[in-house]
């Protein structure tokens, strides 16, 4: 299991990309990747090149994006001019369907 926090400079993604780390047998990777993208956030209108890098990294680890049973925002803006968004993601190893059934509870 790996939990990731990638800051606004995408430091965690750069680490995974630039390091020849031999990570094997990862079942699940979760975290706040700080990447807004319309691939997993229907309220966000744009595509990010960082999302492409994230996808490449997950592919190299043989993980796929899991989808919650409910689609809700996972980041709530303090600024009324900014919209809420989805930035917390979960990636699973294929055939891990027994844990690919989760619900997100909004932080109210």
C-alpha positions as CSV (number, residue, x, y, z in Angstrom):
1,X,0.0,0.0,0.0
2,X,1.2,3.5,-0.9
3,X,-0.3,6.8,0.2
4,X,0.9,9.8,-1.7
5,X,0.7,13.5,-1.2
6,X,2.0,15.4,-4.2
7,X,2.3,19.2,-3.6
8,X,1.4,21.8,-6.2
9,X,4.9,21.4,-7.8
10,X,4.1,17.7,-8.4
11,X,7.1,16.6,-6.3
12,X,5.8,13.1,-5.7
13,X,5.1,12.5,-9.4
14,X,8.6,13.7,-10.3
15,X,10.0,11.4,-7.8
16,X,8.2,8.4,-9.2
17,X,9.1,9.4,-12.8
18,X,12.8,10.3,-12.1
19,X,13.6,7.4,-9.7
20,X,14.3,4.0,-10.9
21,X,12.6,2.7,-7.7
22,X,11.9,-1.0,-7.9
23,X,8.4,-1.0,-6.4
24,X,6.7,-4.4,-6.7
25,X,3.5,-5.9,-5.6
26,X,1.6,-2.7,-5.0
27,X,-2.0,-3.5,-4.4
28,X,-3.3,0.0,-3.8
29,X,-2.1,3.6,-4.1
30,X,-4.2,6.4,-2.8
31,X,-3.6,10.0,-2.2
32,X,-3.9,13.7,-2.9
33,X,-2.1,14.1,-6.2
34,X,-3.1,17.8,-6.6
35,X,-4.0,17.2,-10.3
36,X,-7.3,18.6,-11.5
37,X,-8.4,16.9,-14.6
38,X,-11.6,16.3,-16.5
39,X,-10.8,12.5,-16.8
40,X,-12.0,12.0,-13.2
41,X,-13.6,15.3,-12.3
42,X,-16.6,16.1,-14.5
43,X,-16.8,19.6,-12.9
44,X,-13.4,20.5,-14.2
45,X,-13.3,21.4,-17.8
46,X,-9.6,20.9,-18.7
47,X,-7.1,18.2,-19.2
48,X,-3.7,18.3,-17.4
49,X,-0.4,17.0,-18.7
50,X,0.3,16.0,-15.1
51,X,-2.6,13.6,-15.4
52,X,-0.9,11.9,-18.4
53,X,2.3,11.5,-16.3
54,X,0.2,10.1,-13.4
55,X,-1.4,7.6,-15.8
56,X,2.0,6.5,-17.1
57,X,3.3,5.9,-13.6
58,X,0.2,3.9,-12.6
59,X,0.5,1.9,-15.8
60,X,4.1,1.1,-15.0
61,X,3.0,-0.1,-11.5
62,X,0.1,-2.2,-13.1
63,X,-2.5,-0.1,-11.3
64,X,-5.8,1.3,-12.6
65,X,-8.0,4.2,-11.4
66,X,-10.7,3.1,-9.2
67,X,-14.1,4.9,-9.2
68,X,-16.1,5.5,-6.0
69,X,-19.7,4.4,-5.8
70,X,-20.6,8.0,-5.5
71,X,-19.1,11.0,-7.4
72,X,-18.5,13.8,-5.0
73,X,-15.9,16.5,-4.6
74,X,-13.0,15.6,-2.3
75,X,-11.5,19.1,-2.1
76,X,-13.6,21.9,-0.7
77,X,-12.4,25.4,-1.5
78,X,-12.1,28.1,1.2
79,X,-12.6,30.7,-1.5
80,X,-16.2,31.2,-2.7
81,X,-14.8,32.1,-6.2
82,X,-13.1,28.7,-6.6
83,X,-15.1,25.5,-7.2
84,X,-14.8,22.3,-5.3
85,X,-12.9,19.5,-7.1
86,X,-11.7,15.9,-7.0
87,X,-8.0,15.5,-6.2
88,X,-8.0,12.4,-4.0
89,X,-7.7,9.3,-6.1
90,X,-7.3,5.6,-5.6
91,X,-5.5,3.2,-7.9
92,X,-5.8,-0.6,-7.6
93,X,-4.2,-3.6,-9.0
94,X,-6.4,-5.4,-11.6
95,X,-8.6,-8.1,-10.2
96,X,-8.8,-6.3,-6.9
97,X,-12.5,-5.8,-7.3
98,X,-13.3,-6.9,-3.8
99,X,-11.9,-3.5,-2.6
100,X,-13.1,-1.5,-5.6
101,X,-16.4,-0.6,-4.0
102,X,-16.0,2.4,-1.7
103,X,-18.0,5.5,-0.8
104,X,-16.6,8.9,-0.3
105,X,-18.0,10.8,2.7
106,X,-17.9,14.5,2.2
107,X,-16.0,16.5,4.8
108,X,-18.6,18.9,5.9
